[in-house]
């Protein structure tokens, strides 16, 4: 490809085949009532939830991957298309909103459980609703551990991550959801599949990226303004560490706004560009990002831009989700194609 852009053409990488669900049943069945501690709160389930509202694409896709589409009565907060393997199932489920749904829209589905990818939707700030509000109506809530373990969320922003994200937090989420719904075998199979894919992606490089400086650009409010760049403890930072590469950003903010003059000092060898259907900000469109990089007097001098070392990556792969593994595979393929493995 002339532009050396690596695209995530098919996101079948997280589509778990039916053979995984046919694994031998070795896990013990869930004993109800089940009580777990989730993001600092104790939650008790008297039985497996029959009606779930899922807020956040990453959360929804985990539930789909566990074969639980028939337990979902509503979804919200979408960045892009659902994983292809679940397109048909997703069409049958009510989408309450592309972004934040109202509290009334959620409780109107009469759910047993509201499962959220981000704490700022269902938490102390509660842009959708506080956990106490749902609890008062007899509705359980569950928040992805990746958004609250060693992470500070305030004012509806992306938050500050005090420790490096790892896939162990996603595996914890998968395991807990599998236990809640009494589908432990499916959870075990999904985790095993993701771990194998990660190992295979690392092995595919045939070496290490050897501290290769790389920047992840999610978007920008203004194309020529500061950019939302992945922080040092984010999901992209885990991708970089896994492949042996180096993040050019050292702040603990999840997605800090960083000026291109600052980024230019690190002179990244590769720029990872988020792709998404969302058009909330001026630089959401990857074509707009690349056009800016090639024409701006500062960014056009970066090694990554001169060599056209752009890797286009689905935005969900830059979030702490099962698609983080997609991100590892995509970046590994890009680094290898650029001949940057040492």
C-alpha positions in Angstrom: 0.0 0.0 0.0 1.6 3.3 -1.1 0.8 5.2 2.0 2.0 2.3 4.2 -1.2 2.6 6.2 -2.2 -0.5 8.0 -6.0 -0.9 8.4 -8.0 -3.1 10.7 -10.0 -4.3 7.7 -11.9 -7.1 9.5 -12.5 -7.2 13.2 -13.1 -10.9 13.3 -10.2 -11.2 15.7 -12.5 -11.0 18.7 -15.3 -13.1 17.2 -15.4 -16.1 19.3 -16.5 -19.1 17.3 -19.1 -21.5 18.4 -16.4 -24.1 19.0 -15.2 -22.1 22.0 -18.7 -22.4 23.5 -18.6 -26.1 22.9 -15.7 -26.6 25.3 -15.9 -29.2 27.9 -17.8 -28.1 31.0 -15.3 -28.1 33.7 -16.0 -24.9 35.6 -18.2 -25.0 38.7 -21.7 -23.6 38.4 -22.4 -20.3 40.1 -24.0 -20.6 43.5 -26.6 -17.9 44.1 -26.9 -15.6 45.9 -23.5 -14.4 44.5 -21.9 -11.3 46.0 -18.9 -9.6 44.4 -17.1 -6.4 45.1 -17.2 -4.1 42.1 -15.4 -0.8 42.0 -15.6 -0.5 45.7 -19.2 -1.6 46.1 -20.7 -4.9 47.1 -23.2 -6.2 44.6 -25.4 -9.3 45.2 -27.1 -11.3 42.5 -29.9 -13.7 43.5 -29.9 -15.2 40.1 -28.4 -14.6 36.6 -29.7 -11.4 35.1 -32.4 -11.9 32.5 -32.6 -8.3 31.3 -29.4 -6.2 31.0 -28.8 -2.6 29.7 -25.2 -2.3 28.5 -23.7 1.2 28.4 -20.5 1.3 26.4 -19.5 -0.5 23.2 -16.7 -2.3 24.9 -18.9 -3.7 27.6 -21.6 -4.7 25.1 -19.0 -6.6 22.9 -17.8 -8.6 25.9 -21.3 -9.6 26.7 -21.8 -10.6 23.0 -18.5 -12.6 23.1 -19.8 -14.5 26.1 -22.9 -15.5 24.1 -25.2 -13.2 26.2 -26.9 -11.2 23.5 -30.3 -12.7 24.4 -29.9 -11.2 27.9 -29.5 -7.6 26.6 -32.5 -5.3 26.3 -30.8 -2.1 25.4 -27.4 -0.6 24.6 -25.8 2.8 24.4 -22.5 4.7 23.8 -21.2 3.5 20.5 -18.0 4.7 18.8 -18.2 2.6 15.6 -19.6 -0.6 14.1 -20.1 -3.6 16.3 -17.7 -6.5 15.7 -18.9 -8.2 12.5 -19.6 -11.5 14.2 -22.3 -9.9 16.2 -23.9 -7.6 13.6 -27.1 -9.6 13.3 -27.6 -10.0 17.0 -26.9 -6.3 17.5 -29.6 -5.3 15.1 -32.2 -7.0 17.2 -31.3 -5.1 20.4 -32.7 -1.7 21.1 -30.2 1.1 20.9 -31.2 3.6 23.6 -28.7 6.3 22.4 -25.5 6.5 20.4 -24.0 8.5 23.3 -25.3 8.9 26.9 -28.8 7.6 27.4 -31.2 9.2 29.9 -31.8 7.6 33.3 -35.5 7.2 32.3 -34.6 5.4 29.0 -32.4 2.9 30.9 -34.9 2.1 33.7 -37.7 2.0 31.2 -36.3 -1.3 29.9 -36.9 -2.7 33.4 -33.4 -4.2 33.6 -32.0 -6.5 36.4 -28.5 -5.2 35.7 -27.0 -2.0 34.2 -23.5 -2.8 33.0 -21.2 0.2 32.2 -17.9 0.5 30.5 -17.1 3.8 32.1 -17.6 4.9 35.7 -18.5 8.5 34.7 -21.7 7.0 33.2 -22.8 5.0 36.2 -20.8 6.1 39.3 -20.2 9.0 41.6 -20.6 11.6 38.8 -23.3 9.5 37.1 -24.0 11.2 33.7 -26.6 8.5 33.2 -27.4 7.8 36.8 -25.7 7.1 40.1 -25.4 3.6 41.4 -27.6 4.5 44.4 -30.3 5.7 42.0 -30.4 2.3 40.3 -30.1 0.4 43.6 -33.1 2.2 45.0 -35.1 0.7 42.2 -33.8 -2.8 42.8 -31.5 -2.6 39.8 -27.9 -3.9 40.2 -25.0 -2.1 38.5 -21.6 -3.4 37.3 -18.7 -1.2 36.1 -15.7 -2.4 34.2 -12.8 -2.9 36.6 -10.5 -1.3 34.1 -12.2 2.0 34.6 -11.8 2.1 38.4 -8.8 0.1 39.5 -5.9 2.5 40.1 -7.8 5.1 38.2 -9.3 8.5 39.3 -12.4 9.6 37.4 -13.6 13.2 37.8 -15.9 15.6 36.0 -16.8 13.3 33.2 -13.3 13.3 31.7 -11.1 10.4 30.7 -9.5 10.4 34.1 -6.0 9.8 35.5 -4.6 6.3 35.5 -2.1 5.7 38.4 -0.9 2.3 37.2 -0.3 0.8 33.8 -3.4 -0.8 32.4 -3.0 -4.5 31.7 -5.3 -7.0 30.0 -5.6 -8.7 33.4 -8.3 -6.1 34.2 -10.3 -7.2 31.1 -9.8 -10.8 32.1 -11.1 -10.0 35.5 -14.2 -8.4 33.9 -14.8 -11.4 31.6 -14.4 -13.8 34.6 -16.8 -11.8 36.8 -19.4 -11.4 34.1 -19.1 -15.1 33.3 -19.7 -15.9 37.0 -22.6 -13.5 37.3 -24.4 -15.1 34.3 -23.2 -18.6 35.1 -21.3 -19.1 31.9 -17.8 -19.7 33.3 -16.8 -22.1 30.5 -17.4 -19.4 28.0 -15.4 -16.9 30.0 -12.5 -19.3 30.3 -12.5 -20.0 26.6 -12.6 -16.3 25.7 -9.7 -15.5 28.0 -7.6 -18.3 26.6 -8.3 -17.2 23.1 -7.3 -13.6 23.8 -4.1 -14.6 25.6 -3.1 -16.8 22.7 -3.7 -14.1 20.1 -1.5 -11.7 22.2 1.3 -14.2 22.3 1.0 -14.9 18.6 1.1 -11.2 17.8 4.3 -10.7 19.8 5.9 -13.7 18.2 4.9 -12.5 14.7 7.4 -9.6 15.0 10.3 -12.0 15.2 12.0 -9.5 17.5 11.4 -6.4 19.5 10.5 -2.9 18.6 13.5 -1.9 20.8 12.1 1.3 22.4 10.8 2.6 19.0 9.1 6.0 19.8 5.4 5.8 18.9 2.5 8.1 19.5 -1.3 7.3 19.5 -3.5 10.1 18.3 -7.1 9.6 19.1 -8.6 13.0 18.0 -8.4 16.8 18.5 -11.1 19.3 19.3 -9.6 21.5 16.6 -7.5 20.0 13.8 -4.6 22.4 14.3 -4.9 22.5 18.1 -3.6 20.2 20.8 -4.2 16.5 20.3 -5.7 13.8 22.5 -2.6 11.6 22.9 -2.4 8.3 24.8 -1.0 8.7 28.3 1.7 6.6 29.8 -0.6 4.2 31.7 -3.3 3.8 29.0 -4.4 0.8 27.0 -2.1 2.0 24.1 0.7 2.2 26.6 0.1 -1.5 27.3 0.2 -2.3 23.6 3.5 -0.5 23.3 5.0 -2.2 26.3 3.9 -5.6 25.0 5.6 -5.0 21.7 8.7 -3.4 23.3 8.0 0.1 21.9 8.1 3.4 23.7 5.3 5.9 24.4 6.3 9.5 23.8 4.0 10.8 26.5 4.8 10.5 30.2 1.7 12.0 31.9 -0.7 9.8 34.0 -3.8 11.4 32.3 -5.6 8.8 30.2 -5.8 11.0 27.1 -4.0 14.3 27.8 -4.1 17.2 25.3 -0.6 17.6 23.9 0.8 20.2 21.5 2.5 19.0 18.3 5.5 21.1 19.1 6.0 18.9 22.2 5.4 15.7 20.2 7.9 16.8 17.6 10.7 16.9 20.2 10.2 13.1 20.7 10.1 12.7 16.8 8.0 9.5 16.8 8.9 6.8 14.2 5.2 5.7 13.9 2.0 7.5 14.4 -1.1 5.4 15.3 -4.3 7.1 14.1 -7.7 6.3 15.5 -10.5 5.5 13.1 -14.1 5.8 14.1 -17.6 6.6 12.8 -18.0 9.3 15.5 -17.7 12.9 14.2 -17.8 14.7 17.5 -14.5 16.5 17.1 -12.9 18.1 14.1 -10.1 15.5 13.9 -12.3 12.3 14.4 -11.9 11.6 10.6 -8.6 9.7 10.0 -8.3 11.4 6.6 -8.4 14.8 8.3 -5.6 13.7 10.6 -3.3 12.5 7.9 -3.9 15.6 5.8 -2.9 17.8 8.7 0.2 15.7 9.5 1.4 16.0 5.9 0.8 19.7 5.5 1.5 21.3 8.8 5.0 22.8 8.9 5.9 21.2 12.2 4.4 17.7 11.8 5.4 17.3 8.2 9.0 17.1 9.5 8.5 14.2 11.8 10.2 10.9 10.7 6.8 9.1 10.9 5.3 11.5 8.5 8.2 11.7 6.1 8.2 7.9 5.9 4.4 7.7 5.9 4.6 5.3 8.8 0.9 5.7 9.7 -1.0 2.8 11.3 -4.8 3.2 11.3 -6.4 1.5 14.3 -10.0 1.2 15.3 -10.7 3.6 18.2 -12.1 0.8 20.3 -8.7 -0.9 20.2 -7.3 2.1 22.0 -9.7 1.7 24.9 -9.4 -0.9 27.6 -11.5 -3.6 25.9 -11.2 -7.0 24.3 -10.2 -5.1 21.2 -6.9 -4.0 22.9 -5.7 -7.4 21.5 -6.8 -6.2 18.0 -4.6 -3.2 18.6 -1.6 -5.3 19.5 -2.1 -7.3 16.3 -2.6 -4.2 14.2 0.5 -2.4 15.5 2.7 -5.5 15.3 1.7 -5.9 11.6 2.5 -2.2 11.0 5.9 -2.2 12.6 6.8 -5.4 10.7 5.7 -3.9 7.4 7.8 -0.8 8.0 10.9 -2.9 8.6 11.3 -1.4 12.1 11.9 -4.7 14.0 15.3 -5.1 15.5 
